[in-house]
């Protein structure tokens, strides 16, 4: 499958979900291609977290210098699923909350990479570093970039909604 057909498929998924009924979207809806692709991409990533979380729950030892090690990681991956799913939902709806969801997802991805590398057994450390460098850190950076871009858009929306008047009081007369 070529990149163009992936883009068209993502846009079809994006078209199925209407923009959120929020004040900012009445003025300016962000329809840039990167934003249109973000919703379907994060939806797919959040869905991938489901089998991964089940896998982690089954294969991790229940103890590694602390009781309930497996439960701790399963819970963390569950939170990561929620953050990725929230990012997908907010991106699909062009919601003003995308900035918050993407920042949370990016932060969790960086924390995940950090602890995966530092808590992995010596024999698994190369795999943990590979996941961190190839998946978690780049995806976390994309999340933070997405958060910043949507925050900039939110500021533009505010500027359009609240006209600036020089030399006039902001209080009604």
OpenMM code with the backbone's topology and positions (N, CA, C; nanometers):
from openmm import Vec3, app, unit

residues = "UNK UNK UNK UNK UNK UNK UNK UNK UNK UNK UNK UNK UNK UNK UNK UNK UNK UNK UNK UNK UNK UNK UNK UNK UNK UNK UNK UNK UNK UNK UNK UNK UNK UNK UNK UNK UNK UNK UNK UNK UNK UNK UNK UNK UNK UNK UNK UNK UNK UNK UNK UNK UNK UNK UNK UNK UNK UNK UNK UNK UNK UNK UNK UNK UNK UNK UNK UNK UNK UNK UNK UNK UNK UNK UNK UNK UNK UNK UNK UNK UNK UNK UNK UNK UNK UNK UNK UNK UNK UNK UNK UNK UNK UNK UNK UNK UNK UNK UNK UNK UNK UNK UNK UNK UNK UNK UNK UNK UNK UNK UNK UNK UNK UNK UNK UNK UNK UNK UNK UNK UNK UNK UNK UNK UNK UNK UNK UNK UNK UNK UNK UNK UNK UNK UNK UNK UNK UNK UNK UNK UNK UNK UNK UNK UNK UNK UNK UNK UNK UNK UNK UNK UNK UNK UNK UNK UNK UNK UNK UNK UNK UNK UNK UNK UNK UNK UNK UNK UNK UNK UNK UNK UNK".split()
positions = [
    Vec3(0.0845, -0.1176, 0.0000),
    Vec3(0.0000, 0.0000, 0.0000),
    Vec3(0.0890, 0.1239, 0.0000),
    Vec3(0.0627, 0.2155, -0.0922),
    Vec3(0.1427, 0.3364, -0.1033),
    Vec3(0.0951, 0.4433, -0.0063),
    Vec3(0.1809, 0.5432, 0.0141),
    Vec3(0.1491, 0.6513, 0.1085),
    Vec3(0.0222, 0.7253, 0.0683),
    Vec3(0.0015, 0.7467, -0.0626),
    Vec3(-0.1172, 0.8173, -0.1097),
    Vec3(-0.2452, 0.7451, -0.0740),
    Vec3(-0.2450, 0.6124, -0.0878),
    Vec3(-0.3658, 0.5371, -0.0536),
    Vec3(-0.3875, 0.5342, 0.0975),
    Vec3(-0.2795, 0.5340, 0.1753),
    Vec3(-0.2936, 0.5442, 0.3206),
    Vec3(-0.3539, 0.6779, 0.3596),
    Vec3(-0.3106, 0.7827, 0.2932),
    Vec3(-0.3629, 0.9161, 0.3201),
    Vec3(-0.5118, 0.9227, 0.2875),
    Vec3(-0.5498, 0.8659, 0.1727),
    Vec3(-0.6916, 0.8670, 0.1350),
    Vec3(-0.7756, 0.7872, 0.2341),
    Vec3(-0.7234, 0.6724, 0.2791),
    Vec3(-0.7960, 0.5909, 0.3769),
    Vec3(-0.8134, 0.6670, 0.5083),
    Vec3(-0.7068, 0.7339, 0.5532),
    Vec3(-0.7142, 0.8119, 0.6766),
    Vec3(-0.8136, 0.9265, 0.6617),
    Vec3(-0.8158, 0.9904, 0.5457),
    Vec3(-0.9091, 1.1004, 0.5244),
    Vec3(-1.0534, 1.0506, 0.5234),
    Vec3(-1.0777, 0.9287, 0.4713),
    Vec3(-1.2131, 0.8725, 0.4743),
    Vec3(-1.2579, 0.8487, 0.6186),
    Vec3(-1.1678, 0.7974, 0.7012),
    Vec3(-1.2005, 0.7779, 0.8429),
    Vec3(-1.2272, 0.9135, 0.9076),
    Vec3(-1.1435, 1.0104, 0.8776),
    Vec3(-1.1585, 1.1448, 0.9341),
    Vec3(-1.2918, 1.2072, 0.8940),
    Vec3(-1.3351, 1.1847, 0.7711),
    Vec3(-1.4608, 1.2426, 0.7232),
    Vec3(-1.5829, 1.1852, 0.7946),
    Vec3(-1.5697, 1.0689, 0.8565),
    Vec3(-1.6821, 1.0062, 0.9260),
    Vec3(-1.7159, 1.0762, 1.0580),
    Vec3(-1.6214, 1.1526, 1.1105),
    Vec3(-1.6404, 1.2150, 1.2421),
    Vec3(-1.6514, 1.3662, 1.2244),
    Vec3(-1.7617, 1.4257, 1.2684),
    Vec3(-1.7761, 1.5710, 1.2527),
    Vec3(-1.6872, 1.6467, 1.3509),
    Vec3(-1.6543, 1.7689, 1.3140),
    Vec3(-1.5772, 1.8547, 1.4047),
    Vec3(-1.6597, 1.8808, 1.5297),
    Vec3(-1.5905, 1.8961, 1.6408),
    Vec3(-1.6574, 1.9203, 1.7692),
    Vec3(-1.7356, 2.0507, 1.7639),
    Vec3(-1.8503, 2.0518, 1.8289),
    Vec3(-1.9323, 2.1734, 1.8353),
    Vec3(-1.8795, 2.2615, 1.9472),
    Vec3(-1.7704, 2.3299, 1.9172),
    Vec3(-1.7056, 2.4184, 2.0127),
    Vec3(-1.6982, 2.5561, 1.9511),
    Vec3(-1.6947, 2.6565, 2.0361),
    Vec3(-1.6947, 2.7946, 1.9901),
    Vec3(-1.5814, 2.8218, 1.8911),
    Vec3(-1.4621, 2.7714, 1.9188),
    Vec3(-1.3487, 2.7964, 1.8312),
    Vec3(-1.3666, 2.7376, 1.6926),
    Vec3(-1.4306, 2.6208, 1.6826),
    Vec3(-1.4506, 2.5571, 1.5531),
    Vec3(-1.5531, 2.6311, 1.4673),
    Vec3(-1.6358, 2.7148, 1.5294),
    Vec3(-1.7293, 2.7955, 1.4518),
    Vec3(-1.6546, 2.9021, 1.3734),
    Vec3(-1.5365, 2.9372, 1.4215),
    Vec3(-1.4574, 3.0425, 1.3578),
    Vec3(-1.3521, 2.9832, 1.2644),
    Vec3(-1.2830, 2.8794, 1.3096),
    Vec3(-1.1709, 2.8264, 1.2331),
    Vec3(-1.1509, 2.6787, 1.2656),
    Vec3(-1.1737, 2.5913, 1.1690),
    Vec3(-1.1504, 2.4481, 1.1854),
    Vec3(-1.0157, 2.4167, 1.1227),
    Vec3(-0.9322, 2.3454, 1.1957),
    Vec3(-0.7989, 2.3106, 1.1460),
    Vec3(-0.8100, 2.1886, 1.0557),
    Vec3(-0.8033, 2.2102, 0.9256),
    Vec3(-0.8151, 2.1009, 0.8293),
    Vec3(-0.6831, 2.0716, 0.7578),
    Vec3(-0.5712, 2.1077, 0.8210),
    Vec3(-0.4430, 2.0758, 0.7586),
    Vec3(-0.4283, 1.9242, 0.7478),
    Vec3(-0.3584, 1.8747, 0.6457),
    Vec3(-0.3441, 1.7293, 0.6279),
    Vec3(-0.2861, 1.6588, 0.7506),
    Vec3(-0.1900, 1.7194, 0.8182),
    Vec3(-0.1291, 1.6539, 0.9344),
    Vec3(-0.2325, 1.6351, 1.0454),
    Vec3(-0.3226, 1.7305, 1.0603),
    Vec3(-0.4270, 1.7198, 1.1622),
    Vec3(-0.5306, 1.6163, 1.1187),
    Vec3(-0.5646, 1.6146, 0.9899),
    Vec3(-0.6610, 1.5161, 0.9398),
    Vec3(-0.6070, 1.3736, 0.9547),
    Vec3(-0.4764, 1.3561, 0.9442),
    Vec3(-0.4159, 1.2229, 0.9596),
    Vec3(-0.3953, 1.1859, 1.1060),
    Vec3(-0.3854, 1.2854, 1.1933),
    Vec3(-0.3563, 1.2587, 1.3351),
    Vec3(-0.4667, 1.1775, 1.4011),
    Vec3(-0.5920, 1.2082, 1.3737),
    Vec3(-0.7016, 1.1340, 1.4356),
    Vec3(-0.6977, 0.9856, 1.4038),
    Vec3(-0.6995, 0.9477, 1.2742),
    Vec3(-0.6918, 0.8049, 1.2411),
    Vec3(-0.5630, 0.7386, 1.2900),
    Vec3(-0.4500, 0.8099, 1.2839),
    Vec3(-0.3239, 0.7525, 1.3302),
    Vec3(-0.3299, 0.7203, 1.4791),
    Vec3(-0.3755, 0.8154, 1.5598),
    Vec3(-0.3816, 0.7915, 1.7036),
    Vec3(-0.4909, 0.6916, 1.7407),
    Vec3(-0.5951, 0.6832, 1.6603),
    Vec3(-0.6958, 0.5792, 1.6813),
    Vec3(-0.6321, 0.4420, 1.6626),
    Vec3(-0.5561, 0.4249, 1.5554),
    Vec3(-0.4866, 0.2988, 1.5305),
    Vec3(-0.3864, 0.2676, 1.6415),
    Vec3(-0.3098, 0.3677, 1.6824),
    Vec3(-0.2106, 0.3466, 1.7885),
    Vec3(-0.2764, 0.3092, 1.9206),
    Vec3(-0.3876, 0.3744, 1.9526),
    Vec3(-0.4545, 0.3406, 2.0786),
    Vec3(-0.5102, 0.1993, 2.0728),
    Vec3(-0.5602, 0.1575, 1.9580),
    Vec3(-0.6107, 0.0208, 1.9445),
    Vec3(-0.4976, -0.0818, 1.9541),
    Vec3(-0.3791, -0.0460, 1.9051),
    Vec3(-0.2625, -0.1354, 1.9171),
    Vec3(-0.2218, -0.1545, 2.0629),
    Vec3(-0.2556, -0.0579, 2.1472),
    Vec3(-0.2204, -0.0689, 2.2891),
    Vec3(-0.2986, -0.1788, 2.3602),
    Vec3(-0.4148, -0.2160, 2.3089),
    Vec3(-0.4959, -0.3177, 2.3757),
    Vec3(-0.4249, -0.4529, 2.3769),
    Vec3(-0.3867, -0.5092, 2.2601),
    Vec3(-0.3158, -0.6382, 2.2664),
    Vec3(-0.1794, -0.6264, 2.3346),
    Vec3(-0.1143, -0.5115, 2.3180),
    Vec3(0.0161, -0.4929, 2.3829),
    Vec3(0.0023, -0.4979, 2.5342),
    Vec3(-0.0994, -0.4335, 2.5887),
    Vec3(-0.1212, -0.4315, 2.7335),
    Vec3(-0.1522, -0.5719, 2.7847),
    Vec3(-0.2317, -0.6453, 2.7098),
    Vec3(-0.2612, -0.7848, 2.7478),
    Vec3(-0.1329, -0.8673, 2.7437),
    Vec3(-0.0523, -0.8490, 2.6408),
    Vec3(0.0747, -0.9210, 2.6282),
    Vec3(0.1660, -0.8908, 2.7465),
    Vec3(0.1791, -0.7633, 2.7812),
    Vec3(0.2644, -0.7227, 2.8934),
    Vec3(0.2151, -0.7854, 3.0228),
    Vec3(0.0832, -0.7865, 3.0414),
    Vec3(0.0260, -0.8441, 3.1636),
    Vec3(0.0583, -0.9929, 3.1745),
    Vec3(0.0682, -1.0606, 3.0613),
    Vec3(0.0925, -1.2055, 3.0624),
    Vec3(0.2405, -1.2423, 3.0734),
    Vec3(0.3293, -1.1638, 3.0142),
    Vec3(0.4692, -1.2058, 3.0067),
    Vec3(0.5612, -1.1448, 3.1118),
    Vec3(0.5260, -1.0294, 3.1668),
    Vec3(0.6155, -0.9702, 3.2659),
    Vec3(0.6115, -1.0513, 3.3956),
    Vec3(0.7249, -1.0591, 3.4606),
    Vec3(0.7240, -1.1283, 3.5900),
    Vec3(0.6414, -1.0489, 3.6898),
    Vec3(0.5807, -1.1203, 3.7820),
    Vec3(0.4983, -1.0487, 3.8794),
    Vec3(0.5839, -0.9808, 3.9856),
    Vec3(0.7119, -1.0094, 3.9856),
    Vec3(0.8007, -0.9464, 4.0821),
    Vec3(0.9356, -0.9181, 4.0163),
    Vec3(0.9802, -0.7938, 4.0331),
    Vec3(1.1142, -0.7554, 3.9900),
    Vec3(1.1569, -0.6418, 4.0805),
    Vec3(1.2129, -0.6759, 4.1912),
    Vec3(1.2539, -0.5834, 4.2949),
    Vec3(1.1350, -0.5123, 4.3609),
    Vec3(1.0156, -0.5413, 4.3149),
    Vec3(0.8963, -0.4858, 4.3783),
    Vec3(0.7793, -0.5789, 4.3499),
    Vec3(0.6912, -0.5838, 4.4450),
    Vec3(0.5720, -0.6657, 4.4244),
    Vec3(0.4829, -0.5994, 4.3200),
    Vec3(0.4096, -0.6778, 4.2454),
    Vec3(0.3115, -0.6292, 4.1473),
    Vec3(0.3743, -0.5501, 4.0334),
    Vec3(0.4949, -0.5866, 3.9945),
    Vec3(0.5638, -0.5214, 3.8836),
    Vec3(0.4802, -0.5315, 3.7563),
    Vec3(0.4226, -0.6491, 3.7337),
    Vec3(0.3409, -0.6698, 3.6146),
    Vec3(0.2166, -0.5819, 3.6162),
    Vec3(0.1543, -0.5669, 3.7305),
    Vec3(0.0349, -0.4840, 3.7437),
    Vec3(0.0679, -0.3360, 3.7219),
    Vec3(0.1836, -0.2938, 3.7703),
    Vec3(0.2247, -0.1542, 3.7522),
    Vec3(0.2378, -0.1206, 3.6038),
    Vec3(0.3049, -0.2073, 3.5281),
    Vec3(0.3234, -0.1810, 3.3856),
    Vec3(0.1930, -0.1949, 3.3085),
    Vec3(0.1099, -0.2888, 3.3465),
    Vec3(-0.0188, -0.3042, 3.2801),
    Vec3(-0.1042, -0.1795, 3.3022),
    Vec3(-0.1053, -0.1282, 3.4238),
    Vec3(-0.1791, -0.0058, 3.4530),
    Vec3(-0.1242, 0.1133, 3.3766),
    Vec3(0.0072, 0.1230, 3.3690),
    Vec3(0.0680, 0.2342, 3.2954),
    Vec3(0.0294, 0.2267, 3.1480),
    Vec3(0.0380, 0.1078, 3.0895),
    Vec3(0.0010, 0.0934, 2.9482),
    Vec3(-0.1476, 0.1212, 2.9276),
    Vec3(-0.2295, 0.0912, 3.0269),
    Vec3(-0.3708, 0.1274, 3.0192),
    Vec3(-0.3885, 0.2786, 3.0138),
    Vec3(-0.3120, 0.3506, 3.0956),
    Vec3(-0.3174, 0.4974, 3.0928),
    Vec3(-0.2685, 0.5510, 2.9584),
    Vec3(-0.1656, 0.4875, 2.9026),
    Vec3(-0.1150, 0.5293, 2.7723),
    Vec3(-0.2216, 0.5071, 2.6652),
    Vec3(-0.2940, 0.3956, 2.6747),
    Vec3(-0.4052, 0.3709, 2.5825),
    Vec3(-0.5069, 0.4839, 2.5900),
    Vec3(-0.5449, 0.5223, 2.7107),
    Vec3(-0.6446, 0.6292, 2.7287),
    Vec3(-0.5929, 0.7600, 2.6683),
    Vec3(-0.4663, 0.7920, 2.6906),
    Vec3(-0.4096, 0.9165, 2.6376),
    Vec3(-0.4058, 0.9149, 2.4846),
    Vec3(-0.3657, 0.8024, 2.4253),
    Vec3(-0.3629, 0.7933, 2.2789),
    Vec3(-0.5043, 0.7981, 2.2212),
    Vec3(-0.5981, 0.7287, 2.2865),
    Vec3(-0.7370, 0.7304, 2.2399),
    Vec3(-0.7966, 0.8704, 2.2519),
    Vec3(-0.7664, 0.9409, 2.3603),
    Vec3(-0.8154, 1.0782, 2.3773),
    Vec3(-0.7560, 1.1697, 2.2708),
    Vec3(-0.6291, 1.1490, 2.2384),
    Vec3(-0.5656, 1.2277, 2.1326),
    Vec3(-0.6342, 1.2003, 1.9994),
    Vec3(-0.6626, 1.0743, 1.9714),
    Vec3(-0.7326, 1.0387, 1.8476),
    Vec3(-0.8698, 1.1040, 1.8428),
    Vec3(-0.9452, 1.0926, 1.9507),
    Vec3(-1.0804, 1.1479, 1.9568),
    Vec3(-1.0777, 1.2993, 1.9368),
    Vec3(-0.9898, 1.3663, 2.0082),
    Vec3(-0.9824, 1.5122, 1.9974),
    Vec3(-0.9354, 1.5562, 1.8593),
    Vec3(-0.8433, 1.4807, 1.7984),
    Vec3(-0.7967, 1.5157, 1.6641),
    Vec3(-0.9076, 1.4933, 1.5617),
    Vec3(-0.9799, 1.3835, 1.5747),
    Vec3(-1.0899, 1.3569, 1.4819),
    Vec3(-1.1983, 1.4642, 1.4921),
    Vec3(-1.2246, 1.5131, 1.6124),
    Vec3(-1.3293, 1.6138, 1.6342),
    Vec3(-1.2786, 1.7560, 1.6171),
    Vec3(-1.1486, 1.7741, 1.5938),
    Vec3(-1.0864, 1.9062, 1.5865),
    Vec3(-1.1148, 1.9829, 1.7150),
    Vec3(-1.1092, 1.9122, 1.8259),
    Vec3(-1.1430, 1.9697, 1.9547),
    Vec3(-1.0322, 2.0592, 2.0068),
    Vec3(-1.0714, 2.1600, 2.0807),
    Vec3(-0.9725, 2.2489, 2.1426),
    Vec3(-0.8928, 2.1756, 2.2502),
    Vec3(-0.9394, 2.0608, 2.2929),
    Vec3(-0.8696, 1.9826, 2.3957),
    Vec3(-0.7591, 1.8928, 2.3380),
    Vec3(-0.7398, 1.8965, 2.2067),
    Vec3(-0.6335, 1.8163, 2.1441),
    Vec3(-0.4972, 1.8520, 2.2018),
    Vec3(-0.4738, 1.9779, 2.2285),
    Vec3(-0.3448, 2.0205, 2.2826),
    Vec3(-0.3151, 1.9503, 2.4149),
    Vec3(-0.4163, 1.9414, 2.5006),
    Vec3(-0.3979, 1.8776, 2.6312),
    Vec3(-0.3779, 1.7270, 2.6158),
    Vec3(-0.4617, 1.6643, 2.5343),
    Vec3(-0.4524, 1.5193, 2.5155),
    Vec3(-0.3181, 1.4802, 2.4537),
    Vec3(-0.2751, 1.5545, 2.3534),
    Vec3(-0.1478, 1.5239, 2.2874),
    Vec3(-0.0291, 1.5448, 2.3819),
    Vec3(-0.0352, 1.6484, 2.4640),
    Vec3(0.0731, 1.6720, 2.5611),
    Vec3(0.0796, 1.5576, 2.6618),
    Vec3(-0.0360, 1.5111, 2.7078),
    Vec3(-0.0390, 1.3988, 2.8028),
    Vec3(0.0149, 1.2720, 2.7373),
    Vec3(-0.0272, 1.2439, 2.6150),
    Vec3(0.0201, 1.1243, 2.5450),
    Vec3(0.1714, 1.1310, 2.5222),
    Vec3(0.2202, 1.2466, 2.4797),
    Vec3(0.3638, 1.2620, 2.4576),
    Vec3(0.4437, 1.2418, 2.5843),
    Vec3(0.3952, 1.2972, 2.6929),
    Vec3(0.4638, 1.2820, 2.8214),
    Vec3(0.4668, 1.1357, 2.8640),
    Vec3(0.3549, 1.0671, 2.8518),
    Vec3(0.3508, 0.9249, 2.8890),
    Vec3(0.4429, 0.8414, 2.8009),
    Vec3(0.4529, 0.8760, 2.6726),
    Vec3(0.5432, 0.8023, 2.5838),
    Vec3(0.6894, 0.8219, 2.6248),
    Vec3(0.7264, 0.9427, 2.6639),
    Vec3(0.8634, 0.9658, 2.7097),
    Vec3(0.8913, 0.8921, 2.8407),
    Vec3(0.7947, 0.8938, 2.9305),
    Vec3(0.8102, 0.8214, 3.0570),
    Vec3(0.8199, 0.6709, 3.0301),
    Vec3(0.7385, 0.6217, 2.9388),
    Vec3(0.7413, 0.4801, 2.9030),
    Vec3(0.8787, 0.4405, 2.8499),
    Vec3(0.9324, 0.5209, 2.7595),
    Vec3(1.0656, 0.4906, 2.7044),
    Vec3(1.1711, 0.4894, 2.8146),
    Vec3(1.1665, 0.5881, 2.9009),
    Vec3(1.2634, 0.5998, 3.0106),
    Vec3(1.2621, 0.4754, 3.0985),
    Vec3(1.1449, 0.4397, 3.1467),
    Vec3(1.1371, 0.3270, 3.2393),
    Vec3(1.1544, 0.1924, 3.1702),
    Vec3(1.1139, 0.1814, 3.0434),
    Vec3(1.1398, 0.0569, 2.9701),
    Vec3(1.2897, 0.0295, 2.9634),
    Vec3(1.3649, 0.1317, 2.9293),
    Vec3(1.5103, 0.1140, 2.9155),
    Vec3(1.5749, 0.0892, 3.0518),
    Vec3(1.5359, 0.1662, 3.1524),
    Vec3(1.6016, 0.1555, 3.2822),
    Vec3(1.5611, 0.0334, 3.3637),
    Vec3(1.4427, -0.0203, 3.3400),
    Vec3(1.3985, -0.1346, 3.4207),
    Vec3(1.4085, -0.2676, 3.3462),
    Vec3(1.4520, -0.2654, 3.2219),
    Vec3(1.4605, -0.3917, 3.1474),
    Vec3(1.5803, -0.4738, 3.1947),
    Vec3(1.5617, -0.6041, 3.1845),
    Vec3(1.6728, -0.6939, 3.2167),
    Vec3(1.7832, -0.6740, 3.1141),
    Vec3(1.9038, -0.7071, 3.1502),
    Vec3(2.0188, -0.6871, 3.0617),
    Vec3(1.9955, -0.7512, 2.9249),
    Vec3(1.9359, -0.8683, 2.9217),
    Vec3(1.9133, -0.9379, 2.7943),
    Vec3(1.8067, -0.8699, 2.7086),
    Vec3(1.7184, -0.7938, 2.7688),
    Vec3(1.6104, -0.7262, 2.6958),
    Vec3(1.6392, -0.5795, 2.6681),
    Vec3(1.7518, -0.5293, 2.7130),
    Vec3(1.7781, -0.3859, 2.7042),
    Vec3(1.7911, -0.3361, 2.5600),
    Vec3(1.8477, -0.4145, 2.4710),
    Vec3(1.8611, -0.3726, 2.3314),
    Vec3(1.7226, -0.3538, 2.2685),
    Vec3(1.6308, -0.4449, 2.2971),
    Vec3(1.4944, -0.4327, 2.2453),
    Vec3(1.4280, -0.3080, 2.3028),
    Vec3(1.4458, -0.2831, 2.4326),
    Vec3(1.3874, -0.1649, 2.4966),
    Vec3(1.4434, -0.0369, 2.4347),
    Vec3(1.5718, -0.0322, 2.4100),
    Vec3(1.6335, 0.0855, 2.3468),
    Vec3(1.5800, 0.1023, 2.2050),
    Vec3(1.5666, -0.0087, 2.1321),
    Vec3(1.5114, -0.0031, 1.9968),
    Vec3(1.3703, 0.0533, 1.9947),
    Vec3(1.2843, 0.0035, 2.0842),
    Vec3(1.1479, 0.0555, 2.0938),
    Vec3(1.1498, 0.2046, 2.1280),
    Vec3(1.2353, 0.2426, 2.2215),
    Vec3(1.2424, 0.3827, 2.2628),
    Vec3(1.2848, 0.4717, 2.1465),
    Vec3(1.3925, 0.4346, 2.0780),
    Vec3(1.4486, 0.5187, 1.9721),
    Vec3(1.3611, 0.5200, 1.8469),
    Vec3(1.3027, 0.4051, 1.8127),
    Vec3(1.2279, 0.3956, 1.6876),
    Vec3(1.0788, 0.4262, 1.7010),
    Vec3(1.0205, 0.4089, 1.8199),
    Vec3(0.8752, 0.4256, 1.8331),
    Vec3(0.8385, 0.5298, 1.9379),
    Vec3(0.8736, 0.5053, 2.0632),
    Vec3(0.8216, 0.5867, 2.1735),
    Vec3(0.8697, 0.7316, 2.1702),
    Vec3(0.9987, 0.7542, 2.1530),
    Vec3(1.0498, 0.8918, 2.1531),
    Vec3(1.0039, 0.9714, 2.0310),
    Vec3(1.0110, 0.9156, 1.9083),
    Vec3(0.9589, 0.9928, 1.7940),
    Vec3(0.8091, 1.0212, 1.8050),
    Vec3(0.7323, 0.9224, 1.8505),
    Vec3(0.5887, 0.9437, 1.8645),
    Vec3(0.5595, 1.0462, 1.9741),
    Vec3(0.6365, 1.0427, 2.0823),
    Vec3(0.6223, 1.1438, 2.1871),
    Vec3(0.6529, 1.2830, 2.1336),
    Vec3(0.7550, 1.2937, 2.0499),
    Vec3(0.7889, 1.4231, 1.9898),
    Vec3(0.6767, 1.4710, 1.8981),
    Vec3(0.6171, 1.3802, 1.8209),
    Vec3(0.5039, 1.4168, 1.7350),
    Vec3(0.3878, 1.4665, 1.8205),
    Vec3(0.3624, 1.4003, 1.9320),
    Vec3(0.2546, 1.4430, 2.0223),
    Vec3(0.2799, 1.5841, 2.0741),
    Vec3(0.4017, 1.6109, 2.1170),
    Vec3(0.4324, 1.7448, 2.1698),
    Vec3(0.4230, 1.8500, 2.0602),
    Vec3(0.4684, 1.8149, 1.9387),
    Vec3(0.4571, 1.9074, 1.8260),
    Vec3(0.3094, 1.9353, 1.7979),
    Vec3(0.2284, 1.8298, 1.7963),
    Vec3(0.0854, 1.8438, 1.7724),
    Vec3(0.0214, 1.9313, 1.8801),
    Vec3(0.0627, 1.9125, 2.0038),
    Vec3(0.0117, 1.9942, 2.1134),
    Vec3(0.0450, 2.1413, 2.0918),
    Vec3(0.1680, 2.1683, 2.0549),
    Vec3(0.2099, 2.3068, 2.0314),
    Vec3(0.1328, 2.3687, 1.9150),
    Vec3(0.1189, 2.2931, 1.8057),
    Vec3(0.0489, 2.3463, 1.6887),
    Vec3(-0.0980, 2.3756, 1.7187),
    Vec3(-0.1616, 2.2886, 1.7929),
    Vec3(-0.3026, 2.3118, 1.8238),
    Vec3(-0.3186, 2.4252, 1.9247),
    Vec3(-0.2192, 2.4462, 2.0094),
    Vec3(-0.2241, 2.5599, 2.1013),
    Vec3(-0.2117, 2.6909, 2.0239),
    Vec3(-0.1255, 2.6917, 1.9241),
    Vec3(-0.1118, 2.8108, 1.8391),
    Vec3(-0.2444, 2.8397, 1.7691),
    Vec3(-0.3102, 2.7357, 1.7190),
    Vec3(-0.4389, 2.7542, 1.6537),
    Vec3(-0.5423, 2.8076, 1.7523),
    Vec3(-0.5411, 2.7570, 1.8750),
    Vec3(-0.6353, 2.8048, 1.9762),
    Vec3(-0.6155, 2.9539, 2.0010),
    Vec3(-0.4915, 2.9970, 2.0021),
    Vec3(-0.4646, 3.1392, 2.0215),
    Vec3(-0.5149, 3.2224, 1.9029),
    Vec3(-0.5043, 3.1689, 1.7823),
    Vec3(-0.5577, 3.2381, 1.6646),
    Vec3(-0.7098, 3.2480, 1.6740),
    Vec3(-0.7722, 3.1401, 1.7217),
    Vec3(-0.9181, 3.1422, 1.7369),
    Vec3(-0.9600, 3.2510, 1.8358),
    Vec3(-0.8883, 3.2603, 1.9462),
    Vec3(-0.9201, 3.3619, 2.0462),
    Vec3(-0.9052, 3.5004, 1.9851),
    Vec3(-0.7994, 3.5196, 1.9084),
    Vec3(-0.7775, 3.6500, 1.8450),
    Vec3(-0.8910, 3.6840, 1.7492),
    Vec3(-0.9457, 3.5840, 1.6811),
    Vec3(-1.0568, 3.6092, 1.5897),
    Vec3(-1.1882, 3.6323, 1.6638),
    Vec3(-1.2033, 3.5649, 1.7776),
    Vec3(-1.3278, 3.5770, 1.8542),
    Vec3(-1.3351, 3.7048, 1.9354),
    Vec3(-1.2216, 3.7528, 1.9825),
    Vec3(-1.2182, 3.8708, 2.0688),
    Vec3(-1.1427, 3.9805, 1.9940),
    Vec3(-1.2169, 4.0646, 1.9243),
    Vec3(-1.1484, 4.1713, 1.8503),
    Vec3(-1.0766, 4.2663, 1.9458),
    Vec3(-0.9598, 4.3082, 1.9042),
    Vec3(-0.8804, 4.4003, 1.9863),
    Vec3(-0.9178, 4.5432, 1.9516),
    Vec3(-0.9360, 4.6209, 2.0544),
    Vec3(-0.9684, 4.7621, 2.0351),
    Vec3(-0.8630, 4.8448, 2.1074),
    Vec3(-0.7913, 4.9194, 2.0315),
    Vec3(-0.6870, 5.0031, 2.0912),
    Vec3(-0.7495, 5.1272, 2.1523),
    Vec3(-0.7034, 5.1577, 2.2709),
    Vec3(-0.7469, 5.2805, 2.3353),
    Vec3(-0.8859, 5.2738, 2.3971),
    Vec3(-0.9489, 5.1566, 2.3910),
    Vec3(-1.0811, 5.1444, 2.4515),
    Vec3(-1.0768, 5.0492, 2.5677),
    Vec3(-1.1604, 5.0739, 2.6613),
    Vec3(-1.1718, 4.9886, 2.7789),
    Vec3(-1.2404, 4.8598, 2.7386),
    Vec3(-1.2024, 4.7510, 2.8033),
    Vec3(-1.2649, 4.6234, 2.7737),
    Vec3(-1.3985, 4.6075, 2.8459),
    Vec3(-1.4289, 4.6984, 2.9374),
    Vec3(-1.5564, 4.6886, 3.0092),
    Vec3(-1.6657, 4.7570, 2.9293),
    Vec3(-1.7898, 4.7071, 2.9397),
    Vec3(-1.8994, 4.7703, 2.8664),
    Vec3(-1.9325, 4.9066, 2.9235),
    Vec3(-1.9829, 4.9955, 2.8400),
    Vec3(-2.0147, 5.1320, 2.8840),
    Vec3(-2.1544, 5.1423, 2.9340),
] * unit.nanometer
topology = app.Topology()
chain = topology.addChain("A")
for resn in residues:
    res = topology.addResidue(resn, chain)
    for name in ("N", "CA", "C"):
        topology.addAtom(name, app.Element.getBySymbol(name[0]), res)
